[in-house]
């Protein structure tokens, strides 16, 4: 059976790589063979090349597992489908994934999974990728979403789940793929994917691309370019993978539009807002000056070694080096406070120069042990991570502008002045163990435990202030799978995660009032039951899941002491999700799912208790049906659905639900393919997401993308 494997973590500069390998050789260390142990995804030969499913995943257990044997919900999104529709970001790839909400702003990726933030729970091949930037899909094979707490495998997090980008890696074959795309609003881009066997032991792969695109929004455009070489060496017992990626993304920042005030109380304070009244192309920044530039470099290495027939050792090391700069004028409030004016909006201008460095390394030992009636798949690991984030920020005033037709060239209110200069450092130490037990054909048990210490050290260089905080926590997971029939699995699971102070965006406030820096962690726990099934002789797969996910120990402001917090709050989300993927008949395929959820603040400050979580809809999903023969004409039609959700945590404005129809058609031969895709076929007006009442992003009107590709 042919295999396409997608590995886990990686490594930095060549010098560090050589030192690492030398260290691994000195102790009998290496790592699990590429086949089994990667904290990412393994894609085996499929029943049909266009089948949207994968047969083996490792994101959920860090060891290769049949998805039906994992007691947790996993969604796999093929990136090639997103690219064919003109999508280029994680937000594009995850649109319509049940339980996933897009809360990204113009600066960086941000999502909620099952109602809880996942801004710091982004991974790249299983390694933490929590810096603030907009990620590329150019070098990505698939995106996996593991829903529910995953701290036992990946450490601290907000508890909703993790989003894992899985990169393209060298394969033992020769092939190439070049493509060019053009489309609405001046879109023009090209990419290349070249894989070569250099010898029986060495293979290399190069991915590179460049694209420029405008927008339906006035004055907004962006240019991205990337290059990602990788090389792999492998013999009968060892393998070594080295990867590098350089990516730049320059764009005009766009935070959307403000919501007009709809009603005020006797004191003139707004208590209701309406949907934006300006045309959806209206830009509220400063034309010709606003800009963002992200430049990131990733070095990754995986060295693996088979100790004997059943035991393997894997060592990983990775470095992420990001520099992000911006100059952005944007709306901070939907009205002007002094003097009070509801026909104009308040704006501010911020400039930032930020560097972010992640260094992570780990060693894992995995193997199998038979004891009586059970076969144990054991995994032990240690990890160390070091992070440094250094943002320098300037602030300037900006003139108010009319809410319906702003003057984009309005003068700024004041020159930039230093606003913040912070230096944050984090060290993270962890040990973990996992046991996946096969009890005959019908029963499988899963248990895991992780101990972690999180140290954060922050300095305010402007005011010479300093603060430190250390948090320790244990994160467990338990699960059971019962397969009464070969095609169906019933499962139940419990998992827990922790979110320490300073663990999300990396850093604490040195001069924070009250007890902010002294608080213990918040915790998430999830109970999930479900059924995973194969139908029609394995051609079609479905997943049904019921869950309850709680955020407890939630920080709640003390009503008596300003600046002090109590750890007695609770947020809860209960929901149901249904997924389907596979082959309907012949060359007809389906992929999609739908989720219903009830996300509420249960215990909190009185003004928030009982409110719905901001940005989280009660239901969402997608469904696509395609006719996809290996050659000839092909076509696909589908819909993306998002239910109503609130733009703000006060629940003052609800964004309406929408259904967006997308479709594509094309023709392919053995070597050539041309595709015409359309997003929002019916040209419907809708609101894609919001990060507050002052920043509501309208959805794109009908757009077209024409792509031509050649394989060799």
C-alpha positions in Angstrom: 0.0 0.0 0.0 1.5 3.3 -1.0 1.6 6.0 1.7 1.8 9.7 1.7 3.0 10.8 5.1 2.9 14.1 6.8 5.1 14.6 9.7 5.1 16.3 12.9 7.5 18.8 14.4 10.6 20.2 13.1 13.7 22.2 13.6 15.7 25.3 13.1 19.0 26.2 11.5 21.4 23.6 10.1 23.9 24.1 12.9 21.2 23.3 15.5 20.0 20.4 13.3 23.5 18.9 13.3 23.9 19.4 17.0 20.5 17.8 17.6 21.3 14.8 15.5 24.7 14.4 17.2 22.9 14.5 20.6 20.3 12.0 19.5 23.0 9.6 18.2 24.9 9.9 21.5 21.9 8.6 23.4 20.0 5.9 21.7 17.5 8.4 20.6 15.7 9.1 17.4 12.1 9.0 16.9 9.3 7.1 15.6 9.5 6.0 12.1 7.8 8.4 9.7 5.0 5.8 9.3 3.6 5.9 12.8 4.5 8.6 15.1 4.0 12.0 13.5 1.9 14.5 15.4 0.2 15.5 12.3 -1.5 13.3 9.7 -0.8 10.3 7.7 -2.6 10.0 4.4 -2.7 6.4 3.0 -3.8 5.3 -0.5 -7.4 6.0 -1.0 -10.2 4.1 -2.6 -10.5 6.8 -5.2 -8.1 9.8 -5.7 -10.9 12.2 -5.2 -12.3 10.7 -2.1 -12.3 13.5 0.6 -11.5 11.1 3.5 -8.2 10.0 5.0 -7.7 6.5 6.5 -5.3 7.4 9.3 -4.9 10.4 11.5 -2.4 11.2 14.3 -3.4 14.7 15.4 -5.7 13.1 18.0 -3.3 10.6 19.6 0.2 11.4 18.1 0.2 7.9 16.9 -1.3 6.6 13.7 -5.0 5.7 14.3 -8.1 4.9 12.4 -10.4 7.8 12.8 -13.1 5.5 14.0 -10.9 4.4 16.9 -10.4 7.9 18.2 -13.0 8.9 20.9 -13.1 12.6 19.9 -14.3 14.6 16.8 -11.8 15.4 14.1 -12.5 17.3 10.9 -10.0 17.2 8.0 -10.1 19.9 5.4 -8.3 19.3 2.1 -6.5 22.6 1.2 -6.7 21.9 -2.6 -10.5 22.4 -2.4 -10.0 25.8 -0.7 -7.4 27.0 -3.2 -9.6 26.0 -6.2 -12.3 28.5 -4.9 -9.7 31.3 -4.5 -9.3 30.9 -0.8 -5.9 31.6 0.7 -6.3 31.8 4.4 -7.2 29.6 7.4 -10.5 31.5 7.6 -11.3 30.4 4.0 -10.4 26.8 4.7 -12.5 26.5 7.9 -15.6 28.2 6.6 -18.5 25.9 7.3 -16.7 23.5 9.6 -19.3 22.6 12.3 -18.6 24.3 15.6 -15.8 26.6 14.2 -16.4 30.4 14.3 -14.1 32.9 12.5 -13.2 35.7 14.9 -10.1 36.9 13.0 -9.3 40.5 12.6 -7.1 42.1 10.0 -3.9 41.4 11.9 -3.9 37.7 12.8 -5.9 34.5 12.6 -8.3 33.9 15.4 -11.1 31.3 15.8 -13.5 29.8 18.3 -14.0 26.1 18.5 -17.2 24.9 20.1 -17.7 28.4 21.6 -14.2 28.9 23.1 -11.2 30.9 21.8 -8.6 29.0 19.8 -6.3 32.0 19.0 -3.5 30.4 20.9 -4.3 26.8 19.8 -2.9 26.8 16.3 -0.3 24.2 15.3 2.0 23.5 12.4 2.6 19.8 12.0 1.8 19.4 15.7 4.1 22.2 16.9 2.7 25.3 18.6 2.2 28.1 16.1 0.6 30.8 18.3 2.2 34.0 16.9 0.0 36.8 15.7 0.0 36.7 11.9 -2.2 35.6 9.0 -1.1 32.1 7.9 -0.5 30.9 4.4 -2.0 27.8 2.8 0.6 27.6 0.1 2.7 24.8 1.6 -0.2 23.1 3.3 -1.7 19.7 2.4 -4.5 19.6 4.9 -6.0 21.4 7.9 -7.1 19.2 10.8 -9.5 20.4 13.6 -9.4 18.4 16.8 -12.4 19.5 18.9 -12.3 19.7 22.6 -9.4 20.1 25.1 -6.1 18.7 23.8 -3.7 19.8 26.5 -2.7 16.2 27.2 -0.9 16.2 23.8 -0.2 19.8 23.0 -0.1 21.7 26.3 -1.9 24.8 27.5 -4.8 26.1 25.6 -8.3 27.7 25.7 -10.0 24.3 25.5 -12.2 24.5 22.4 -9.7 22.4 20.4 -6.7 22.7 18.2 -6.2 23.6 14.5 -3.3 21.8 12.9 -1.8 22.8 9.5 -0.1 19.8 7.9 2.6 20.7 5.4 3.6 19.1 2.1 6.7 16.9 2.5 9.2 15.0 0.3 7.9 11.7 -1.1 9.9 8.9 -2.7 8.8 9.7 -6.3 9.2 12.3 -9.0 6.4 14.7 -9.8 5.7 18.3 -10.4 2.7 20.7 -10.4 2.5 24.3 -11.7 -0.6 26.4 -11.6 -1.7 30.0 -12.4 -4.8 31.7 -11.3 -6.7 34.9 -12.1 -10.0 36.2 -10.9 -12.2 39.0 -9.6 -10.7 42.3 -8.2 -7.4 41.9 -10.0 -6.4 38.5 -8.5 -3.3 37.1 -10.2 -1.0 34.4 -8.9 1.2 31.4 -9.7 2.6 28.5 -7.7 4.9 25.5 -8.2 5.2 22.2 -6.3 8.3 20.1 -7.4 9.2 16.7 -5.8 12.3 14.8 -6.8 14.1 11.6 -5.7 17.8 12.5 -5.5 18.8 8.8 -4.7 17.3 5.8 -3.1 17.7 7.4 0.3 17.3 11.2 -0.4 14.2 13.1 -1.7 13.5 16.8 -1.9 10.4 19.0 -2.4 10.0 22.7 -3.3 6.9 24.7 -2.9 6.8 28.4 -4.0 4.3 30.9 -5.0 3.3 34.5 -5.4 -0.1 36.2 -5.5 -1.6 39.7 -5.6 -5.3 40.3 -5.1 -7.5 43.4 -4.6 -10.8 43.4 -2.8 -14.4 44.5 -3.0 -13.5 46.9 -0.2 -12.2 50.3 -1.4 -8.4 50.8 -1.3 -7.8 47.2 0.1 -5.3 44.8 -1.5 -2.5 42.4 -0.6 0.5 40.5 -1.9 1.8 37.2 -0.6 4.9 35.3 -1.6 6.4 32.2 -0.1 9.2 29.6 -0.7 9.3 26.3 1.1 12.1 23.8 0.4 12.4 20.5 2.3 14.6 17.5 2.1 14.4 14.0 3.6 16.8 11.2 4.1 15.7 7.7 5.0 17.1 4.2 5.4 15.7 1.0 6.9 15.8 2.3 10.5 16.3 6.0 10.4 14.9 9.1 8.7 15.7 12.8 8.9 13.4 15.5 7.6 14.5 19.2 7.3 12.1 21.9 6.3 12.3 25.7 5.8 9.7 28.2 4.9 9.9 31.9 4.2 6.7 33.8 3.8 5.8 37.5 3.5 2.3 39.0 3.4 1.9 42.7 2.7 -1.6 44.1 2.8 -3.9 47.1 3.6 -5.5 46.5 7.0 -9.3 46.3 6.9 -11.3 45.9 10.1 -14.7 46.3 8.5 -17.5 48.8 9.3 -19.1 50.2 12.5 -22.7 49.6 13.6 -24.7 52.8 14.0 -26.4 53.7 17.3 -30.1 52.7 17.2 -31.3 53.8 20.7 -30.0 55.6 23.7 -31.1 55.9 27.3 -32.0 59.0 29.3 -28.3 59.7 29.9 -27.5 59.5 26.2 -25.8 56.1 26.5 -26.4 53.8 23.6 -28.1 50.5 24.4 -29.0 49.2 20.9 -27.2 49.2 17.6 -28.2 48.5 14.0 -26.4 46.8 11.1 -23.9 49.0 9.2 -25.5 51.7 7.0 -22.6 52.4 4.8 -22.1 50.6 1.4 -20.2 47.3 1.9 -17.2 48.7 0.0 -16.7 51.6 2.4 -13.2 51.8 4.0 -12.8 53.5 7.3 -9.0 53.6 7.4 -6.5 56.0 5.8 -6.0 55.3 2.1 -2.4 55.2 0.9 -0.9 55.0 4.4 -2.4 52.0 6.2 -0.3 48.9 5.8 0.6 45.6 7.5 3.6 43.4 6.7 4.2 39.9 8.2 7.5 38.2 7.5 7.9 34.8 9.0 10.5 32.1 8.8 10.0 28.5 9.9 12.8 25.9 10.4 11.8 22.4 11.4 13.5 19.1 11.8 12.4 15.5 12.7 15.0 12.8 13.2 13.6 9.3 13.8 15.1 5.9 14.7 13.7 2.4 15.1 15.1 0.9 18.3 13.7 -2.6 17.6 10.6 -4.1 16.0 8.1 -2.4 18.4 9.9 0.6 19.9 10.8 3.9 18.3 12.2 7.2 19.3 11.7 10.6 17.7 13.4 13.9 18.3 12.0 17.2 17.0 13.1 20.7 17.1 11.5 23.8 15.5 11.9 27.5 15.3 9.4 30.2 14.2 10.8 33.7 13.6 8.2 36.4 12.9 8.4 40.1 12.4 5.1 42.0 12.0 4.8 45.7 11.5 1.7 47.8 10.9 0.4 51.4 10.6 -3.4 51.2 11.0 -6.1 53.8 11.4 -9.4 52.2 12.4 -12.7 52.8 14.2 -12.6 52.3 17.9 -16.2 53.3 18.8 -19.4 53.6 16.7 -20.0 57.1 18.0 -18.0 60.1 19.4 -18.1 60.5 23.1 -17.0 64.1 23.6 -18.9 66.0 22.4 -21.5 63.2 22.0 -22.2 62.7 18.3 -23.9 59.6 16.8 -23.4 60.7 13.2 -19.6 60.3 13.4 -17.3 57.5 14.6 -14.3 57.7 16.8 -11.0 56.5 15.3 -7.4 55.9 16.4 -4.1 55.3 14.7 -1.7 52.7 16.0 1.8 51.7 14.7 3.5 48.6 15.8 6.8 46.8 15.3 6.7 43.3 16.8 9.1 40.3 16.8 8.1 36.9 18.0 10.4 33.9 18.4 9.4 30.3 19.2 11.9 27.5 19.9 10.4 24.1 20.7 12.0 20.7 21.1 10.8 17.3 22.2 11.6 13.6 22.5 9.0 10.8 22.2 9.3 7.1 22.8 6.6 4.8 21.5 6.0 1.1 21.4 3.7 -1.8 21.8 3.4 -4.2 24.8 1.1 -7.2 25.0 -0.3 -8.0 28.5 -2.9 -10.7 28.9 -5.9 -9.8 26.8 -4.7 -6.3 25.9 -2.3 -4.8 23.4 -0.9 -1.5 24.7 0.2 1.2 22.3 2.4 3.3 24.6 3.7 6.8 24.1 6.0 8.8 26.5 7.4 12.2 25.9 9.2 15.3 27.2 8.9 18.8 25.7 10.5 22.1 26.2 9.4 25.4 24.6 10.9 28.9 24.8 9.1 31.9 23.4 9.9 35.6 23.2 7.4 38.3 22.0 8.6 41.9 21.8 5.9 44.4 20.7 6.7 48.2 20.4 3.6 50.3 19.9 3.0 54.0 19.0 -0.4 55.7 19.2 -1.8 58.7 17.4 -5.1 60.5 17.3 -7.3 60.3 14.2 -10.1 62.6 13.2 -13.7 61.4 13.5 -15.4 60.6 10.2 -19.1 60.3 9.2 -20.5 56.8 9.8 -22.1 56.7 6.3 -19.5 58.2 4.1 -16.1 58.8 5.7 -13.4 61.1 4.4 -10.6 58.5 3.8 -8.0 61.3 3.6 -9.1 63.0 6.8 -6.0 64.4 8.7 -4.8 62.6 11.8 -5.4 64.2 15.1 -1.9 64.1 16.5 1.5 62.7 15.7 2.5 59.2 16.9 3.9 58.9 20.4 5.3 55.9 22.3 2.5 53.9 23.8 4.0 50.6 24.9 7.4 48.7 24.8 7.0 45.3 26.3 9.3 42.3 26.4 7.7 38.9 27.2 9.5 35.6 27.7 7.9 32.2 28.2 9.4 28.9 29.2 7.3 25.7 29.1 8.3 22.3 30.4 6.2 19.2 30.0 6.1 15.4 30.4 3.3 13.2 29.1 2.2 9.6 28.8 -0.5 7.9 26.8 -1.8 4.3 26.7 -4.1 3.2 23.9 -5.3 -0.4 24.7 -6.8 -2.8 22.2 -9.0 -5.3 24.1 -9.9 -7.8 21.4 -11.8 -6.5 18.3 -14.6 -4.7 20.0 -13.1 -2.6 22.8 -10.4 0.1 22.8 -9.4 2.2 25.8 -7.4 5.5 25.7 -5.8 7.2 28.7 -3.3 10.0 28.9 -1.8 12.5 31.4 0.4 15.5 31.0 2.2 17.6 33.6 3.3 21.1 32.6 5.0 24.0 34.1 4.5 27.4 32.5 6.8 30.4 33.3 6.0 33.9 32.0 8.3 36.9 32.5 7.2 40.4 31.3 8.9 43.8 31.3 7.5 47.2 30.5 10.6 49.0 29.2 8.9 52.4 29.1 8.1 52.4 32.8 10.8 50.0 34.0 8.3 47.6 35.5 8.6 43.8 35.7 6.5 40.9 36.7 6.8 37.1 36.7 4.3 34.2 37.1 4.6 30.4 37.3 1.8 28.0 36.8 1.7 24.2 37.0 -1.1 21.9 36.0 -2.0 18.3 35.2 -4.2 17.6 32.1 -5.9 14.2 31.8 -7.8 12.4 29.1 -9.9 9.2 29.1 -11.8 7.5 26.3 -13.4 4.3 25.3 -14.5 3.0 21.9 -16.9 0.0 21.4 -17.2 -1.5 18.0 -20.2 -3.9 18.1 -20.0 -4.2 14.3 -17.0 -3.7 12.1 -18.5 -0.6 10.3 -19.7 1.2 13.4 -18.0 2.6 16.6 -19.6 4.0 19.7 -17.4 6.2 21.9 -17.3 8.3 25.0 -14.5 10.6 26.3 -13.5 13.1 28.9 -10.7 15.6 28.5 -9.4 18.6 30.4 -7.1 21.6 29.6 -5.8 24.7 31.4 -5.2 28.3 30.4 -2.6 30.0 32.6 -2.3 33.8 33.1 -0.2 35.1 30.2 -0.5 31.9 28.1 -2.7 33.1 25.3 -1.0 36.0 23.5 2.2 35.5 25.6 2.8 37.9 28.4 1.3 39.6 31.4 0.9 43.3 32.4 3.7 44.3 34.8 1.7 47.2 36.3 -1.6 45.4 36.4 -3.9 46.4 39.2 -5.2 44.1 41.9 -4.5 40.4 41.7 -4.5 40.0 37.9 -1.0 38.5 37.7 -1.5 36.2 40.7 -4.6 34.3 39.5 -4.6 30.6 39.0 -5.4 29.1 35.6 -8.8 28.8 34.0 -9.8 25.2 33.1 -11.9 23.6 30.3 -13.4 20.1 30.5 -15.4 18.2 27.9 -17.7 15.2 27.9 -18.4 13.8 24.5 -20.2 10.7 23.2 -20.7 9.8 19.6 -21.0 7.2 16.8 -18.6 6.9 13.9 -19.9 4.7 11.0 -19.0 3.5 7.5 -21.8 2.8 5.0 -22.1 1.1 1.6 -19.1 -1.2 2.1 -17.0 1.6 3.5 -17.6 4.1 0.7 -19.3 6.6 2.9 -18.5 7.7 6.5 -20.5 9.6 9.0 -19.9 11.0 12.5 -22.4 12.0 15.1 -21.3 13.6 18.3 -22.9 15.1 21.5 -20.8 17.2 23.8 -20.8 19.4 26.8 -17.8 21.8 27.1 -17.3 24.0 30.2 -14.9 26.8 31.0 -14.7 26.9 34.7 -12.6 28.8 37.2 -13.4 31.6 34.9 -12.1 35.0 35.9 -14.9 37.3 37.1 -14.4 40.9 38.2 -14.8 41.5 41.9 -17.9 43.8 42.3 -16.4 45.5 45.3 -12.6 45.8 44.6 -11.7 47.3 41.2 -8.8 45.4 39.6 -9.5 42.2 41.5 -10.9 39.0 40.2 -12.4 35.9 41.5 -12.1 32.4 40.0 -15.7 31.4 40.2 -17.2 32.0 36.7 -18.6 29.4 34.3 -19.3 29.3 30.6 -21.0 26.3 29.1 -21.6 25.0 25.6 -23.8 22.0 24.8 -24.1 20.8 21.2 -24.5 18.2 18.5 -22.5 17.7 15.4 -23.0 15.6 12.3 -20.4 15.0 9.6 -20.5 13.1 6.3 -17.8 12.4 3.7 -17.1 9.9 1.0 -18.4 8.4 -2.2 -22.1 8.4 -3.0 -22.0 6.4 -6.2 -19.7 6.1 -9.2 -17.8 9.4 -9.5 -20.1 11.3 -7.1 -18.7 12.5 -3.8 -20.0 14.4 -0.7 -18.3 16.3 2.1 -19.8 18.4 4.8 -21.4 18.6 8.2 -23.6 20.7 10.5 -23.5 21.6 14.1 -25.9 22.9 16.7 -24.7 24.5 19.9 -26.0 26.4 22.9 -23.1 28.6 24.1 -23.9 30.6 27.2 -22.3 32.5 30.1 -23.6 30.8 33.2 -21.9 32.5 36.1 -20.2 35.9 35.6 -20.6 39.6 36.3 -24.3 40.3 36.4 -24.3 42.2 33.0 -22.9 39.1 31.3 -24.6 36.3 33.0 -27.0 34.5 30.7 -25.6 36.1 27.6 -24.5 34.3 24.4 -20.8 34.1 23.6 -19.8 36.7 21.1 -19.2 35.5 17.5 -20.7 32.1 18.2 -23.7 31.1 16.1 -26.3 28.6 17.3 -25.7 26.5 14.2 -23.4 26.3 11.2 -22.1 23.9 8.6 -21.6 23.2 4.9 -22.4 20.6 2.3 -20.7 20.0 -1.1 -21.6 17.4 -3.7 -19.2 16.8 -6.6 -19.0 14.8 -9.8 -15.3 14.1 -10.0 -14.1 11.6 -12.5 -10.4 11.1 -12.9 -10.6 12.6 -16.4 -13.1 14.7 -18.3 -15.6 17.3 -17.1 -16.1 17.7 -13.4 -18.3 20.0 -11.3 -19.2 20.8 -7.7 -22.0 22.7 -6.0 -22.3 23.4 -2.3 -23.4 25.8 0.4 -21.9 27.3 3.5 -24.3 28.2 6.3 -23.8 30.4 9.4 -26.5 31.0 11.9 -27.2 34.3 13.7 -24.6 35.4 16.2 -23.9 38.5 18.3 -21.2 40.9 17.3 -20.4 41.8 20.9 -20.3 40.2 24.4 -23.0 42.6 25.6 -25.4 41.1 23.0 -26.4 44.5 21.7 -26.3 43.6 18.0 -27.1 40.3 16.3 -25.7 39.5 12.8 -28.3 37.7 10.7 -27.9 34.1 9.5 -26.9 33.5 5.9 -26.5 30.7 3.3 -23.8 31.2 0.7 -23.8 29.1 -2.5 -20.5 28.2 -4.1 -19.7 26.1 -7.1 -17.1 25.2 -9.7 -16.7 23.3 -13.0 -13.8 22.3 -15.1 -12.1 19.8 -17.3 -9.1 17.6 -16.6 -6.8 15.3 -18.6 -4.0 13.1 -17.3 -1.7 16.2 -17.1 -3.8 19.3 -17.4 -6.7 20.8 -15.5 -8.7 24.0 -15.8 -11.2 25.2 -13.2 -13.7 28.0 -13.0 -15.0 28.6 -9.5 -17.5 31.0 -8.1 -18.1 32.0 -4.4 -21.4 33.5 -3.4 -23.2 32.5 -6.6 -26.4 34.4 -5.7 -24.5 37.6 -4.8 -26.1 37.7 -1.4 -25.3 40.5 1.1 -24.2 39.1 4.4 -21.8 39.7 7.3 -18.9 37.3 7.6 -17.7 38.1 11.1 -17.2 40.8 13.7 -14.7 41.6 16.4 -17.0 44.2 18.1 -19.6 46.8 17.4 -17.1 49.0 15.6 -15.6 46.3 13.4 -18.1 44.3 11.4 -16.8 42.6 8.2 -19.2 42.3 5.3 -19.1 39.2 3.2 -17.7 39.3 -0.3 -20.0 39.6 -3.2 -19.9 37.1 -6.1 -16.3 36.4 -7.1 -14.8 34.2 -9.8 -11.4 32.4 -9.9 -10.0 30.8 -13.0 -7.2 28.3 -12.4 -5.0 26.4 -14.9 -2.7 23.6 -13.7 -0.2 21.3 -15.3 1.2 18.1 -13.7 4.4 16.4 -14.8 
